[in-house]
Amino acid sequence: MFKKWSKTLIILVAMSLIAAPAAAITYGEPDDGGHPYVGLIGFYDADWNWMWRCSGTLLSPQLVLTAAHYTGSCPGLV
């Protein structure tokens, strides 16, 4: 019984040491126009109250591509 628990503990510790934390980009720097079609999108509700922001890529003058989890809670965008 002790062997089973010790193996489980060893596996859990190893998994926690191996698993890398999320590598989000923070405190980025301007790239002097290296990506001219990527920008910051601000989301507001119907009363123009600030909701959140995210990045997006301009596909055409009126079409922006962004991650789905940014628009999922905004009924007018889905």
C-alpha positions as CSV (number, residue, x, y, z in Angstrom):
1,M,0.0,0.0,0.0
2,F,2.8,2.4,0.9
3,K,4.5,1.7,-2.5
4,K,1.4,2.6,-4.4
5,W,1.1,6.0,-2.6
6,S,4.8,6.8,-2.9
7,K,4.7,6.1,-6.6
8,T,1.6,8.3,-7.0
9,L,3.3,11.1,-5.0
10,I,6.5,10.8,-7.1
11,I,4.5,11.0,-10.3
12,L,2.5,14.1,-9.0
13,V,5.7,15.9,-7.9
14,A,7.4,15.1,-11.3
15,M,4.4,16.3,-13.2
16,S,4.3,19.6,-11.3
17,L,8.0,20.2,-11.9
18,I,7.8,19.3,-15.6
19,A,4.7,21.3,-16.4
20,A,5.6,24.7,-17.7
21,P,3.6,27.7,-16.7
22,A,1.6,29.6,-19.4
23,A,4.0,31.7,-21.4
24,A,1.9,34.8,-22.0
25,I,3.5,37.8,-23.7
26,T,3.7,40.6,-21.2
27,Y,5.3,44.0,-21.4
28,G,6.0,43.7,-25.2
29,E,7.8,46.3,-27.2
30,P,6.7,48.2,-30.4
31,D,8.2,46.5,-33.5
32,D,8.6,49.6,-35.6
33,G,5.9,48.6,-38.1
34,G,7.0,44.9,-38.4
35,H,3.4,43.8,-38.1
36,P,1.2,46.6,-39.4
37,Y,-2.0,44.6,-39.4
38,V,-1.9,43.5,-35.8
39,G,-3.4,45.8,-33.1
40,L,-5.2,46.2,-29.9
41,I,-9.0,45.9,-29.9
42,G,-11.1,47.6,-27.2
43,F,-14.6,46.1,-26.4
44,Y,-17.4,48.3,-25.0
45,D,-21.0,47.5,-24.1
46,A,-24.0,49.3,-25.6
47,D,-23.6,52.2,-23.2
48,W,-19.9,52.6,-24.1
49,N,-18.7,51.2,-20.8
50,W,-15.2,49.6,-21.0
51,M,-15.4,45.8,-21.0
52,W,-12.0,44.3,-22.0
53,R,-9.3,44.4,-24.6
54,C,-7.4,41.9,-26.7
55,S,-5.2,41.7,-29.8
56,G,-6.5,41.2,-33.3
57,T,-5.4,41.0,-37.0
58,L,-6.9,43.2,-39.6
59,L,-8.0,40.9,-42.5
60,S,-9.7,43.7,-44.5
61,P,-10.7,47.3,-43.8
62,Q,-13.8,46.0,-41.9
63,L,-12.9,42.5,-40.7
64,V,-10.7,41.7,-37.7
65,L,-9.7,38.2,-36.6
66,T,-9.3,37.6,-32.9
67,A,-9.6,34.7,-30.5
68,A,-13.1,33.3,-29.9
69,H,-12.9,33.5,-26.1
70,Y,-12.7,37.3,-26.4
71,T,-16.0,37.6,-28.2
72,G,-18.0,34.8,-26.6
73,S,-19.5,36.9,-23.9
74,C,-20.4,39.8,-26.1
75,P,-23.8,38.9,-27.7
76,G,-23.5,41.5,-30.5
77,L,-20.3,40.0,-31.9
78,V,-21.2,36.3,-32.1
